[in-house]
Amino acid sequence: MPSLAAAKSRLAYIDWMRGLACVLMFQTHCYDSWLGGAARQSRFFMYSQLGGTFPAPLFLFLAGISFALVTNKLMQKRLPPGQIARTTIRRGAEIFAFGLLFRVQEYVIAWGWAPKSDLLRVDILNTIGLSMMLMGAMCWLVLSWNMWGQPPAAVRPGAARMLSLQEPGLRERSEPKGREAPRDFALVLTAATTALAIALVTPMLWTVWRPRWLPWPLESYINGVHNLGAPQPWLFPIFPWTAFAFAGLAVGFILQSEWARSREATIFFSLGGAGVVLVEAARWIDARPGQLYPVYDFWHTSPNFFLIRLGMLLCILTASYAWCRWGAGQWGFSPLIQLGQASLLVYWVHIEFVYGRFSILHKHAMGIPGASLGLFIITAAMLALAYVRTRMKGSGAEVVAWLTGKVGRTQRQTASA
């Protein structure tokens, strides 16, 4: 039990970072929706929206890290690459379906003034789901290349699965030594290369390489063109946003490697140092007089801006790890961890009370004090919702079990034993 508690403590930084993303998202959306007049032209509003460049990268980056954790657990069970891919891609498809359902909900609630094209808007949930499916396909290709994910030749797949379920110690001894390091290296290298490739081709796919031959709903997933004739910076197409997920996938596989787990703190601080190097290197490259691309848009498509944000994500990762392991991140109740544990729900709900028909304040009509009060109310309400959600998790299954008599049967069997 102590080892389980320690593992949960070490992974708390993921929920803490998701909670941080939620708070940054709340302030960005609230001030964007409610500030009006002179307040909308203020430096305060400018900095609030600059902070809004981080929630989406944080969610995608953490989706990549979590994807690596799940994939690593499946690999430890010696499951074949195809089964690992089916499991992970199916989860990505579920998130993508949630994104489509969210768009339908928004359209129905806004019935009468929302255009039908909103049903096909490429939003953050759509991109997270697609990113997970693409990461699942990438892992399948890497694991299948040299069959690193297969059980040992002397052990049938069924027998390997039985060992994983019944005798973990035997399963570990049956795994071939020396395969994990090259496999992990291949996964990290492929994920990092994919992230960089996505960032590098984004400026061209938004301009001279635009796939205009595709119907706009499909092209929108490439560059966010929607039905407006030009890429829109407020959407979340695969290019460049999926690059953050693949970067997180590479970091996740680094953290899950045997070599890294034996020197965890050193790896985290090394990642933070690498983040600082990335930020400074990207700033230096951006300051060069010559540019690689015919059309250069720093804030929306530039690989330099991607590297700067990625570097800052690595720094946030290191700080979150330190705060949750040695700081006050888990001293009693942590609001950020609580929000992070229900991030999908609070994202889903808060949108309607900030941007939707049920907005709690008048849109584009508030000053900074009024909008800040609304932000406090939204944050407190979402924290309460997250608290209730996490406390109720699993309660439905317990009620069903009680209604069907399974609990009673289990108690009788325990008593008779």
Phi, psi and omega per residue, in radians:
M1 nan -0.762 3.101
P2 -1.003 -0.674 -3.126
S3 -1.135 -0.623 3.105
L4 -1.148 -0.740 3.110
A5 -1.102 -0.684 3.125
A6 -1.133 -0.694 3.122
A7 -1.104 -0.758 3.111
K8 -1.081 -0.671 3.125
S9 -1.107 -0.714 -3.116
R10 -1.195 -0.542 -3.104
L11 -1.597 -0.009 -3.139
A12 -1.087 -0.433 -3.119
Y13 -1.076 -0.466 3.122
I14 -1.183 -0.838 3.099
D15 -1.125 -0.668 -3.140
W16 -1.087 -0.743 3.122
M17 -1.178 -0.652 3.063
R18 -1.105 -0.705 3.087
G19 -1.092 -0.711 3.079
L20 -1.057 -0.744 3.096
A21 -1.055 -0.689 3.119
C22 -1.094 -0.791 -3.133
V23 -1.104 -0.783 3.093
L24 -1.087 -0.656 3.102
M25 -1.128 -0.771 -3.137
F26 -1.025 -0.855 -3.070
Q27 -1.164 -0.645 3.128
T28 -1.118 -0.850 -3.099
H29 -1.193 -0.726 -3.097
C30 -1.127 -0.855 -3.128
Y31 -1.193 -0.602 3.110
D32 -1.171 -0.663 -3.090
S33 -1.386 -0.636 -2.918
W34 -1.824 -0.534 -3.111
L35 -1.156 2.454 3.112
G36 -2.533 3.050 3.095
G37 1.089 -2.421 -3.099
A38 -1.142 -0.541 -3.127
A39 -1.070 -0.527 -3.118
R40 -1.308 -0.279 3.110
Q41 -1.775 0.099 -3.031
S42 -1.439 2.850 3.047
R43 -1.145 -0.548 3.107
F44 -1.020 -0.824 -3.137
F45 -1.132 -0.672 3.139
M46 -1.060 -0.775 -3.123
Y47 -1.244 -0.560 3.109
S48 -1.135 -0.661 3.124
Q49 -1.341 -0.490 3.039
L50 -1.129 -0.672 3.040
G51 -1.114 -0.406 3.129
G52 -1.300 -0.064 3.074
T53 -1.415 -0.018 -3.067
F54 -1.847 -0.526 -3.094
P55 -0.991 -0.862 -3.120
A56 -1.084 -0.839 3.060
P57 -1.027 -0.654 3.117
L58 -1.113 -0.826 3.139
F59 -1.061 -0.763 -3.122
L60 -1.211 -0.750 3.113
F61 -1.037 -0.780 3.138
L62 -1.242 -0.538 3.037
A63 -1.089 -0.668 3.097
G64 -1.156 -0.760 3.117
I65 -1.097 -0.806 3.136
S66 -1.102 -0.648 3.108
F67 -1.079 -0.709 3.101
A68 -1.129 -0.674 3.117
L69 -1.091 -0.796 -3.136
V70 -1.140 -0.793 -3.132
T71 -1.077 -0.694 3.135
N72 -1.116 -0.696 3.106
K73 -1.105 -0.693 3.121
L74 -1.189 -0.634 3.096
M75 -1.156 -0.631 3.124
Q76 -1.127 -0.422 3.085
K77 -1.436 0.026 3.125
R78 1.088 0.555 3.081
L79 -1.285 2.573 3.110
P80 -1.184 2.714 -3.095
P81 -0.952 -0.671 -3.130
G82 -1.094 -0.698 3.139
Q83 -1.228 -0.675 3.072
I84 -1.076 -0.777 -3.131
A85 -1.103 -0.755 -3.136
R86 -1.074 -0.728 -3.118
T87 -1.127 -0.841 -3.064
T88 -1.305 -0.685 3.132
I89 -1.169 -0.631 3.098
R90 -1.071 -0.694 3.112
R91 -1.148 -0.699 3.077
G92 -1.089 -0.683 3.111
A93 -1.128 -0.597 3.093
E94 -1.131 -0.779 3.118
I95 -1.111 -0.714 3.101
F96 -1.063 -0.726 3.109
A97 -1.119 -0.660 3.047
F98 -1.042 -0.699 3.110
G99 -1.076 -0.735 3.096
L100 -1.151 -0.728 3.120
L101 -1.104 -0.673 3.114
F102 -1.075 -0.701 3.122
R103 -1.152 -0.675 3.091
V104 -1.113 -0.774 3.122
Q105 -1.029 -0.825 -3.129
E106 -1.068 -0.676 -3.131
Y107 -1.176 -0.720 -3.125
V108 -1.174 -0.764 -3.140
I109 -1.128 -0.620 -3.124
A110 -1.628 0.417 -3.071
W111 -0.937 2.245 3.086
G112 1.914 -0.502 3.119
W113 -2.275 -0.128 3.078
A114 -1.552 2.287 3.104
P115 -1.220 2.662 3.139
K116 -1.101 -0.440 3.132
S117 -1.101 -0.345 3.099
D118 -1.088 -0.433 3.118
L119 -1.110 -0.414 -3.087
L120 -1.907 0.283 3.125
R121 -1.186 2.417 3.123
V122 -1.525 1.775 -3.089
D123 -1.842 3.131 -3.001
I124 -1.144 -0.642 3.126
L125 -1.140 -0.688 3.089
N126 -1.016 -0.769 -3.079
T127 -1.238 -0.656 3.080
I128 -1.087 -0.788 3.121
G129 -1.078 -0.802 3.106
L130 -1.102 -0.703 3.127
S131 -1.058 -0.726 3.132
M132 -1.135 -0.689 3.112
M133 -1.156 -0.706 3.112
L134 -1.168 -0.677 3.099
M135 -1.149 -0.651 3.083
G136 -1.098 -0.707 3.105
A137 -1.149 -0.702 3.126
M138 -1.107 -0.793 3.136
C139 -1.100 -0.675 3.107
W140 -1.063 -0.757 3.141
L141 -1.108 -0.775 -3.103
V142 -1.173 -0.799 -3.099
L143 -1.199 -0.533 -3.135
S144 -1.384 -0.363 -3.017
W145 -0.996 -0.910 3.096
N146 -2.046 0.317 3.103
M147 0.993 0.671 3.139
W148 -1.127 -0.487 -3.066
G149 -1.477 -0.026 -3.070
Q150 -1.437 2.691 3.036
P151 -1.166 2.832 3.093
P152 -1.001 2.613 -3.074
A153 -1.042 -0.534 -3.070
A154 -1.387 -0.131 -3.086
V155 -2.088 2.169 3.115
R156 -1.179 2.667 3.135
P157 -0.941 -0.728 3.138
G158 -1.122 -0.707 3.133
A159 -1.173 -0.690 3.117
A160 -1.089 -0.685 3.125
R161 -1.160 -0.704 3.106
M162 -1.091 -0.694 3.099
L163 -1.087 -0.714 -3.107
S164 -1.161 -0.526 -3.102
L165 -1.511 -0.564 -2.987
Q166 -1.831 -0.709 -3.039
E167 -2.291 1.425 -3.121
P168 -0.961 -0.643 -3.137
G169 -1.115 -0.736 3.096
L170 -1.134 -0.679 3.129
R171 -1.043 -0.757 -3.117
E172 -1.143 -0.652 -3.133
R173 -1.253 -0.416 -3.114
S174 -1.424 -0.239 -3.122
E175 -1.264 2.369 3.121
P176 -1.197 2.280 3.138
K177 -1.366 2.653 3.056
G178 1.571 -0.113 -3.139
R179 -1.568 -0.465 -3.027
E180 -1.132 -0.740 -3.072
A181 -1.082 -0.921 3.108
P182 -1.128 -0.592 3.092
R183 -1.113 -0.850 3.136
D184 -1.088 -0.713 3.124
F185 -1.079 -0.732 3.139
A186 -1.122 -0.703 3.125
L187 -1.149 -0.779 3.134
V188 -1.105 -0.827 -3.101
L189 -1.104 -0.757 -3.122
T190 -1.155 -0.746 3.135
A191 -1.128 -0.772 3.138
A192 -1.146 -0.708 3.123
T193 -1.129 -0.694 3.116
T194 -1.118 -0.752 3.114
A195 -1.040 -0.796 -3.129
L196 -1.156 -0.694 -3.140
A197 -1.108 -0.731 3.111
I198 -1.067 -0.780 3.137
A199 -1.120 -0.660 -3.069
L200 -1.262 -0.597 -3.099
V201 -1.559 -0.189 -3.098
T202 -0.971 -0.856 -3.117
P203 -0.995 -0.615 -3.121
M204 -1.293 -0.681 -3.136
L205 -1.229 -0.321 3.071
W206 -1.548 -0.207 -3.050
T207 -2.259 -1.674 -2.959
V208 -1.338 -0.350 3.127
W209 -1.811 0.350 -3.106
R210 -0.998 2.270 3.104
P211 -1.385 1.223 -3.076
R212 -1.128 -0.326 -3.119
W213 -1.290 -0.214 3.093
L214 -1.455 2.606 2.968
P215 -1.043 2.562 -3.014
W216 -1.018 -0.583 3.100
P217 -1.084 -0.548 3.102
L218 -1.441 -0.734 3.108
E219 -1.065 -0.538 -3.124
S220 -1.090 -0.502 3.086
Y221 -1.308 -0.293 3.086
I222 -1.517 -0.815 -3.027
N223 -2.401 0.131 3.078
G224 1.244 0.580 -3.089
V225 -1.263 -0.437 -3.053
H226 0.921 -2.453 3.097
N227 -1.939 0.460 -3.007
L228 -1.824 0.044 3.026
G229 1.486 -0.156 3.138
A230 -2.631 2.591 3.119
P231 -0.967 2.415 -3.095
Q232 -1.899 2.166 -3.082
P233 -1.209 -0.222 -3.108
W234 -1.569 0.009 3.082
L235 -1.753 3.081 -3.016
F236 -2.254 1.188 3.119
P237 -1.266 2.951 3.131
I238 -0.995 -0.711 3.117
F239 -1.797 1.957 0.253
P240 -1.823 -0.004 -2.830
W241 -1.156 -0.613 -3.120
T242 -1.119 -0.365 3.110
A243 -1.024 -0.596 3.122
F244 -1.163 -0.634 3.117
A245 -1.162 -0.755 3.133
F246 -1.188 -0.592 3.057
A247 -1.110 -0.749 3.073
G248 -1.102 -0.629 3.100
L249 -1.086 -0.767 3.113
A250 -1.080 -0.772 3.123
V251 -1.118 -0.723 3.136
G252 -1.056 -0.735 3.125
F253 -1.214 -0.575 3.039
I254 -1.065 -0.836 -3.088
L255 -1.159 -0.475 -3.104
Q256 -1.555 -0.135 -3.133
S257 -1.191 2.629 -3.137
E258 -1.050 -0.694 -3.123
W259 -1.094 -0.716 -3.096
A260 -1.282 -0.651 -3.088
R261 -1.172 -0.383 3.110
S262 -1.445 -0.180 3.109
R263 -2.473 0.970 -2.964
E264 -1.028 -0.895 -3.083
A265 -1.068 -0.726 3.128
T266 -1.056 -0.733 -3.140
I267 -1.118 -0.777 -3.125
F268 -1.079 -0.765 -3.140
F269 -1.247 -0.499 3.040
S270 -1.168 -0.673 3.081
L271 -1.119 -0.684 3.075
G272 -1.103 -0.725 3.077
G273 -1.110 -0.692 3.090
A274 -1.097 -0.606 3.095
G275 -1.095 -0.748 3.095
V276 -1.078 -0.737 3.122
V277 -1.089 -0.750 3.125
L278 -1.053 -0.777 -3.135
V279 -1.061 -0.855 -3.085
E280 -1.191 -0.670 3.120
A281 -1.133 -0.742 3.139
A282 -1.148 -0.677 3.098
R283 -1.138 -0.681 3.127
W284 -1.140 -0.756 3.133
I285 -1.127 -0.706 -3.116
D286 -1.153 -0.471 -3.129
A287 -1.401 -0.139 3.119
R288 -1.156 2.518 -3.094
P289 -1.158 -0.614 -3.126
G290 -1.516 2.613 3.114
Q291 -2.184 2.537 -3.088
L292 -1.339 -0.501 -2.985
Y293 -1.834 2.568 3.116
P294 -1.170 -0.551 3.071
V295 -2.159 2.116 -3.045
Y296 -2.053 2.059 3.132
D297 -2.184 1.688 -3.016
F298 -1.015 -0.814 -2.965
W299 -1.344 -0.271 -3.031
H300 -2.107 -0.654 -3.047
T301 -2.234 -0.103 -3.033
S302 -1.156 2.266 2.998
P303 -1.054 -0.480 3.117
N304 -1.148 -0.748 3.104
F305 -1.156 -0.631 3.057
F306 -1.047 -0.808 -3.121
L307 -1.152 -0.627 3.104
I308 -1.114 -0.818 3.141
R309 -1.167 -0.674 3.097
L310 -1.098 -0.742 3.095
G311 -1.048 -0.712 3.125
M312 -1.222 -0.574 3.061
L313 -1.106 -0.691 3.099
L314 -1.134 -0.674 3.091
C315 -1.151 -0.733 3.089
I316 -1.098 -0.690 3.107
L317 -1.024 -0.819 -3.141
T318 -1.111 -0.792 -3.135
A319 -1.117 -0.692 3.131
S320 -1.141 -0.728 3.109
Y321 -1.062 -0.831 -3.132
A322 -1.121 -0.717 -3.108
W323 -1.139 -0.684 -3.106
C324 -1.419 -0.390 -3.124
R325 -1.650 -0.700 -3.073
W326 -2.097 -0.229 -3.097
G327 -1.726 -2.686 -3.073
A328 -1.637 0.262 -3.076
G329 -1.044 -0.481 -3.127
Q330 -2.200 0.440 3.078
W331 -1.362 1.731 -3.113
G332 1.259 -2.378 -3.086
F333 -1.453 2.251 3.111
S334 -1.968 1.934 3.130
P335 -1.028 -0.668 -3.097
L336 -1.219 -0.736 3.087
I337 -1.094 -0.690 3.122
Q338 -1.077 -0.802 3.104
L339 -1.118 -0.690 -3.117
G340 -1.125 -0.486 -3.131
Q341 -1.347 -0.208 3.112
A342 -2.345 0.661 -3.015
S343 -1.088 -0.671 -3.142
L344 -1.109 -0.763 -3.113
L345 -1.137 -0.822 -3.088
V346 -1.205 -0.559 3.032
Y347 -1.077 -0.839 -3.071
W348 -1.046 -0.789 -3.002
V349 -1.381 -0.752 -2.984
H350 -1.154 -0.502 -3.108
I351 -0.965 -0.752 -3.070
E352 -1.197 -0.544 -3.117
F353 -1.553 -0.042 3.092
V354 -1.964 -0.872 -3.085
Y355 -1.808 -0.406 -2.942
G356 -1.502 -2.908 -3.098
R357 -1.110 -0.469 -3.087
F358 -1.748 0.497 3.115
S359 -0.943 2.324 -3.063
I360 -1.351 -0.240 3.094
L361 -2.294 2.830 3.105
H362 -1.233 2.325 -3.083
K363 -1.301 2.416 3.090
H364 0.934 0.613 -3.090
A365 -2.367 0.064 -3.031
M366 -1.860 2.701 2.960
G367 -1.518 -3.139 -3.101
I368 -1.114 -0.763 3.126
P369 -1.073 -0.781 -3.126
G370 -1.124 -0.761 3.126
A371 -1.163 -0.606 3.118
S372 -1.172 -0.655 3.069
L373 -1.109 -0.737 3.089
G374 -1.086 -0.688 3.095
L375 -1.066 -0.737 3.115
F376 -1.089 -0.739 -3.135
I377 -1.124 -0.788 -3.138
I378 -1.088 -0.784 -3.121
T379 -1.095 -0.778 3.133
A380 -1.122 -0.721 -3.136
A381 -1.146 -0.729 -3.141
M382 -1.205 -0.591 3.070
L383 -1.133 -0.736 3.106
A384 -1.126 -0.710 3.115
L385 -1.100 -0.747 3.116
A386 -1.113 -0.676 3.128
Y387 -1.099 -0.811 3.133
V388 -1.124 -0.731 -3.104
R389 -1.065 -0.820 -3.104
T390 -1.212 -0.539 3.122
R391 -1.311 -0.473 -3.130
M392 -1.559 -0.171 -3.072
K393 -1.057 2.178 -3.137
G394 1.568 -0.207 -3.114
S395 -1.158 -0.623 3.141
G396 -1.051 -0.736 3.126
A397 -1.124 -0.644 3.135
E398 -1.171 -0.669 3.122
V399 -1.146 -0.776 3.124
V400 -1.060 -0.753 3.124
A401 -1.072 -0.696 3.133
W402 -1.170 -0.740 -3.127
L403 -1.133 -0.595 -3.111
T404 -1.526 -0.021 3.077
G405 1.487 0.066 -3.084
K406 -1.166 -0.617 -3.131
V407 -1.120 -0.787 3.137
G408 -1.071 -0.746 3.132
R409 -1.102 -0.710 3.139
T410 -1.106 -0.730 3.138
Q411 -1.132 -0.692 3.135
R412 -1.147 -0.701 -3.139
Q413 -1.141 -0.667 3.120
T414 -1.151 -0.718 -3.129
A415 -1.149 -0.716 -3.140
S416 -1.182 -0.546 3.112
A417 -1.210 nan nan
